[in-house]
Amino acid sequence: MASSAAVAAAAPTRAPAGPRPVVVLGFFAMVFGMFMAILDIQIVSSSLREIQAGLAASSDEIAWVQTSYLIAEVVMIPLSGMLSRVFSTRILFAVSCGTFTLASFLCSTAGSIEEMIVWRVLQGFLGGAMIPTVFAASFILFPPERRAGISVLIGLVATMAPTIGPTLGGWLTETFSWHWLFLANVPPGIIVTILVWRTVDIDKPDLGLLKGFDWLGLAAMAAFLGSLEYVFDEGPRWDWLDDPGVRYAAVIAAVAGVLFFWRVLSYRQPIVELRAFRDRNFAIGCVLSFVLGIGLYGSVYLLPLFLASVRGYNALQIGQIMFVTGLFQFLSAPLAGMLSKRMDLRAMLALGLILFGLGVYLNHEVTNQSSLAELFLPQAIRGVSLMLCFLPINTLALGTLPPDRIKNASGLYNLMRNLGGAIGLALINTAIDHRMAHHMRHLLDQLSLSRGIVASTLESMSGRMGDLLATDPDQAALRTLVGMAELEASVLTYADCFLLMSAVFFLALLLMPLVHKPKAAGPSPDAH
């Protein structure tokens, strides 16, 4: 019987036809699995109060429902490249999805905050393996001429999942209960696991890589990334290094980071291969992925926070406004795919960065009366810009790397986006604290009773309240006036944060002259 190598030699001029239809079906199942993993980062954010009540957790403890998932995920993402080479794409993804599904079910049965944290760690750790594996598989499976459409699909999933996560989570909790945040993963998780196991056979395991596996490097990487994620997640809430827990985590991150980089650069078979950063496009693509993470997760966090705290909107009302971004992401996907084939990707990316910066900049004009009418245009612009950013960044970073470096590079690339989100949220929360204090000091200085307009306003408010209150209308009027100042300080604070975020995207344009125009990479030998 002729070997596959002999068959290939007999037809050396035949163009790669791409993967078989059954493998394409399995790949789409992988994309849906990635959607579940990314969705679960944000799906609990709008339902933490309900989970807190159900588990009888304190306000400090409940934050770990999200933090534990993020820490575990950020450790797995760079590790996935090595694991994929050891066990193969099919085994790693199917096992990851299956255990992610099991952990989701166990989260729904948790009776205490301790149980929930354990299952969320398992869920985040295994979910993290699915995300970069999909990116790597797309470049291994599909020839260059078909990657634009696949990148559009992955871009839609990777950017839309965080956008709709809080809205979907709020709806599930209000309609059913918080348990369905996790139970909703079970049926599709089982289907995805079976489909991937039976259809995605694109590479073979190399168990020989386990010989000399760098366990010390793994421990150092876990300690470094886990502690770093903890510092950026918890630091803003506890005034950074003033808190002993954050301070100890920062020390661990610093020591483990030095050990990790020394080990990676000196060990013969490192847990993560950093040579990909020698490729200028990959290095700059990772920086831009970091920036995109700041905008993607920061905007999904900041705008709902404004709508809830300033406007008093519930999850459904917030979801209606956030839906605009998702809708325009979906509508702009065909446009992004078409432009990627006809336009220099560097120019396309520059346009996307400008539009994202513009969309966030327009949000800085918010007032305490801003609603869907005022927020529609900024959200629409941001929705269009996400696809114009994601597709070229993805291609510029990964599209020209050799096939044998894609898996590892994909983990590093996705790690940078998640770190961008974590650091971006930390900086946003720190900016909120500092700018709120600044604006409150300024506004309270203006509320001096020596100013005639302040005294007359208080007198007028006190007179009206005297007709309604039995006791101390003067104090009630003063509290009302301070409350108005707090509301206005909040609006100014959120406006400042939107302005700072837009500046990050405009500054990212300075990197564009450093990006080389990508040349099409040759087809992967694994695509079949």
N, C-alpha and C positions, 0 to 999 in steps of 0.2 A: 504494500500500500504506500502511495507517495506521501511523504511527510509534508506538513504545512510549509516548511522552508522551501521544498522542491516546487510546490505549487506556486509560491511567490516568485521563485526564480524563473518559472516558465512564462510569467506575464509581468515583466519588470516595468512596462510602460503603463500599466493599468492605473487609473486614478483611484484614490481611495473613495469608496462609496459611503463611508460612514458606518455607524453601528447598525446591526440588524434591528428590525422593528420591535422584537421582543425585548431587546436591551434598552431601546428608547423608552418603552413602557416602564421598565424598571428604573430608568433614570428619572422619569417624571415622578415616580413614587418616591425616589430619594429627595427630589425637590420639595415634595409635600412634607416629608419628614423634617427637612430643614426648616420649613415654615413653622411646624409645631415647636421646634426647638427655639427659634427666635421669638415666636409669639409668647412663649412661657416666660421670657424675661420680663415682659411688661404686663401680662394679662392679670397679674394679681395686684397691680399698683392701685387700681381704683376700688379694690375690695378689701383692703387691709383692715379696715375697721370691723367688717363683718367676720373676717377670719380671726381677728383678735378677740371678739366677743365669743366666737364658737370654741376657741381654745383656751379661754380665760388667761390670755397672755397680757403682759404689761406693754406699755407704749414703747419701751426700749427693746423688749424681746421681739415684738412683731416685725420690726425692721429686718430681722434675720431671715424672714421668709423670702425676701428678695436678695439680701446680701449673700446668704449661703449659696444660692443658685449661681450668682454672678462669680463668686470666688471659685467655685468648683468648675464652672464653664471655662474661665480664663486659664485655668491650669491645663485642661484637656486640649484646648484648641491647638497650641503648638505641638503637643505630644502626638496628635492624630496622624501627622505625617509619618513618623516612625512606626506607629501601630499599623497603619495602612500597608506599609511595605512588609511588615512582619506577617500579618494575618490575611492580607488582601482587602481590597475595597469591599467586596461582597460580605465577607465575614465580619469585618469591623462595623460596617453600617448596619447590617441586620442585627447583630448582637447589641449594638448601641441603641437602635430603635426599639428592640424588644425590651431591654432593661429600662429604657426611658419610659415606655408604656407601663411596665410593671410599677416603676417608681411613681408615676402619675396616679395610678390606682391607689397605691399605698398612701400618697398624700391626701387623697379624699377620705381615707379611713383614720387619719391621725386624730388622736384624742388629746394630745398635749403639744405644747410648742416644741418640746424636745424631739418628739417623734416627727413632727413636721420638718424640722431643720434637717434631721438625718435623711429623710426621703427627698427633700429638696436638694441636698448635696449630691445624692445619687442621681437625681433627675438632671441637674445641671452638668455634672461630670460627663454622663453618657450623652446628653444632648449636645454638648460641645463638640463631640467627635463627628456629629452629622454635618455640621456647618461647613468646615473646610473640605471635607470629603466630597461634597457636591461640587464645590468650585474646582477641585482637582479633577474630578471625573469628567467635567464638561470639557476640559482642555485635552484630556486623554482620549475621550470618545469621539469628539467631533472634529472634522477637518476645519481649517481656518475659514473657508467660505461659508460654513454653517454656524460659526460661533456667535455671530452678531445676534441672531434670533434667540439662541440659547442664553446669551448674556442678558438680553432683555427680560427673559423669563426669570432668571435668577435675580436680576436687579429688582424686578417687581416684588418678588417674594421677600428679599432681604430688606427692602426699604418699607414695604407696606405692612409687614408683620408688626414692627414696633409701633407704627401709626395706629393700627386698628386694635392693638392689644388691650389698652385700657378701656376702649369703648366696648369691645366684645366681652371683656371681663365684667364690666359693670352691668351689661345686659344679662349675662348668664346668672349673676348673683341676684339681681332684682327679680328675674323671671323664675328662677329655680332656687338655688342656694349656692354658697361659695364652693361647695363640694364639686359642683359641675365645672369649675375652672380646670379641674384635673381629670374628672371623669370624661370630659369631652375629648380627651386625647386617646382614650382606650380603643374604641372601634377603629378609627383610622390608623392608629399605631399598629394594631394587629395586622391590618390589611397591608400596610407599607412593609412591615417586617417580612411577611410571606412573599410579597411580590419581589422584593429586592433579593431575598435568599434564592428564589427560583429563576431569576432572570439576569441579574447583573453579574456576569462572569467575565470581567475585563482584564484581570491580572491574577497572578498566582502568589500564594504565600511564600515567604522566604524565612522559614523558622531559624535558619542559620544566623540571622541577625540577632537572635536572642543570646547567642554566645558572645560574651563580652558586653552585654547590655549595661549601660551606664546608670546603675542604681543611685550612685552618689549624685550624678548630674540631675536625675529625676527628682530626688529629694530636695536638692538646692533650687531647682526650677519651681517646684510646688511651693516651697517656703517663700521664695522671692515674689512670685506672681500673686500667691494667695495673700501674703502680708501687704503687698503693694495695693491690691484691690481693697483690702480692709481699710488701709490708711485713707484712700481717696473716698471710700464710701462712708466711713464713719467720722472722718476728720472734721467736716463742716458742722456736724451735729454736736461735737464735743470740744470745739475750739482747738482743734488740731493737737499740737504737742503738749498742751496743758493737761490733756487727759492721759493717765498712765497707760491704758490699753493701747491707744493710738501711738503713744511714744514707744512702747515696747515693740509694737508691730513695725514701726519705722526702722528701729534698730535691726530687727530680724530681716527686714527687706534689704537693708543696706549690706549686712554681712552675707546673707544668702545670695544677693545679687553679684557681689564680688566673686564668691565661690562658683556660682553658676557660669559666669562669663569666663573665668579662668578654666573651668572644666571643659566648656564647649570649645574653647580655642586650643586646648592642649590634648584632649583625649582622642584616641584614634577613631573611635566610633561614637561621636557625640549624640546626645539625646535630641538636639536640635542643630541643624546645619545652617550656619550663618553666612555661608559663602554666597548665597543668593543676593546679599546686600552689595556685592561687588558690581552687580548689574545696576547701572545708574537709574534706568527706568523703574526697576523693581524698588529700589530704595526710595525714590521720589514718590512712586505709587503708594508705598506704605505710609509715607508722611501725609499724602493726600487722603488716604483711607482713614488715617487718624483724624484729620480735619473733618471728613465726612461723618465720622462717628460722633464728633462734638455736635455737629449740626443736627444729625439724625435723631440722636437720643436726647440732646439738649432741647430741641424745639418741641419734641413730643412730651417732654417733662415740663417745660416752662409755660407753654400756652395753657394746658389744662390747669396748672397750678394757679395761673392768673384768673382763669374763668371761674374756678372754684372759690378762691379766697376773696377776690374783688367783686365778681359778679354774682357769686352764690349759686352757680349753675350745678345741676346734678349730672350724673354720669351720662344720661341720655342726651341732655342738652349739649354737653361738651362733645359727645360723640358726633352730633350733627355738624358741628363746626370742623372737627378733625376729619370728618368724612370727605370734606372738600379736597384736602390734600391727597387722600387715597384715590378719589375719583380722577383727579387730574394726573396722578401718577399712571393710572390705568390708561387714560385717554392718550397720554403722551408716549406710551411705550412703542406703538408703531412708528411714530415720528422719530424717536431715538434710534430705533433699528435702521430706519431708512438713512438718517443722517450719518450713522456710523459707517455706512458703505460709500457715501458720496462726499464726506467731509473729512478733513484732517482731524484726527482724534484730539490733537492738542487744541485746536480751535474750538471743537465741540466741548471739551472739558472746560476751557476758559469761559465759554458762554454759560455753561451750567453753574460754575462758581459765581459768576456775576449775577445770574438770576437768583440763586439761593441767597446770596448776600442781600440782593434787592428785596426779596420776599421777607426776610427777617428784619431788614431795615424798616420796611413799611409797618411792621408790627410795633415798632417803637413809638408810633403815634397813637397808641391805645389811650383810652380814657376810662373813667369809671362807668361809662355808659356804652362802651364798645360791645357790639353784638355781631351776629352773622353778617349783617349788611356791611359793616366796616372791616370785618376780618376775612371776607370772601376772597378779595383780590390777593392779599398777601399769601393766603393758603394755596390759592390756585397757582400762583407763580412758583411757590416752593415745591408743589407737587410736580410741576413740569421740570423744574431744575434737578430734582433728585435723579430722574432717569438720565438726564444729560450729563450728570456727574458720574453716576455709578458705572455705566457701561464703559466709557473711555478709561476710567481709573482701573477697572478690572482688566481690560485688555492691555493697557500700557504696562501694568505691573506684572501680569502673568502670561501674556500672549506670546512673548518671544523667548521664554525660558525653555531649555531642553526638557523633554518629557520626563527624564529621570529626576529632575529637580522640582517638578510641579507640586508634588504632594507636600513636601516639606515647606516650600515657599507659600503654598496656599494657607497653611496653618499660621505662618508668621503674618501674612497679609490680613487674615481675618482677626488675628490677635490685635493688630494695630487699630482696627476699627472699634473693637470692644474696649481697648484701653482709652481710645479717644472719647468714647462715651462715658467711661468711668471718671476720667480726669475732667472732662467737660462738665459733668454733673457736679463734681466736687467744687470746681471753680464757680459754677453758677450759684450753688448754695452759699459759698463764701461771699460772693458778690452781693447776693440778696441780703445777707446779714449786715455787711458793711454799708451798703448804699441805703438800706432802710434806716440804720442808725443815723447816717449823715442827713438824710432828708427829714427825719423826725426832729433832729436838733435844729435844723434850719426853720422848719415850719413852726415849732414851738416858740422859737425866738420871735416869730412874727405875731404870736398870740399874746403879746404883753398887754396887760390891762391898761397900760399908759396910752395905748393907741385908741383913739376915739372910736374907730369903726369896730374894734374888738369889744370894747365896753358896751357900745350900743347894741351890738348883735347879741351879746350875752343877756343884756337887760330884756331885749325883745323875746328871746327864747325862754328866759326865765318866766316872763309874764304869761306866755302861752302855756308853759308847763304847769304854772301855778293853778290854772283852771282844771288840770287833769290829775295832779299829784297832791297827795295830802301832806307830804313832808319834803322839805328842802328842795325846792325847784331850782335854786341857784346851783347846787351841786350837780343836779341832773343836767342842767344846761351846760355846765362846764365839761361834764363827761361826754355829752353829745358833741361838743365842739372839738374836744381832743380826739374823739372817734372819727370825726370828719377829717382831721389832720392825718390820722393814721391811715385812713383809706387813701387819701391823696398821696401820702408818702409811699404806700404800696404801689400805686400806679406809676409813680416816678421811678421806683426801684425796678419794676419789671421793664419799663421803657429802657432804662440803662442797660439791663441785661440783654435785651434784644439788640441794642446798638453794639454792645461788645461782641456778641456772636456774629453779627454781620461783618464786623471789622476783621474777624478771623478769616472769613472766606475771601474778602477783598485782598488781604495780605497774602493768602495762598496763591494768588495770581503771580506773585513774584517768582514762584518756582517754575512757571511755565517755560521760560527761555532755556531752562536746564534740561528739559525733557527731549530725548531723541525721538524723531519720527520712527514709529515701530515698523519693522519689516515682517512680513508674514513668516511664521515659523513653519517648518516642515511638518507633515502629518505624523501623528504619533504611531509608533509601531504597535501599540496596544489597541488601536481603534479597529474593531472588527464586528 
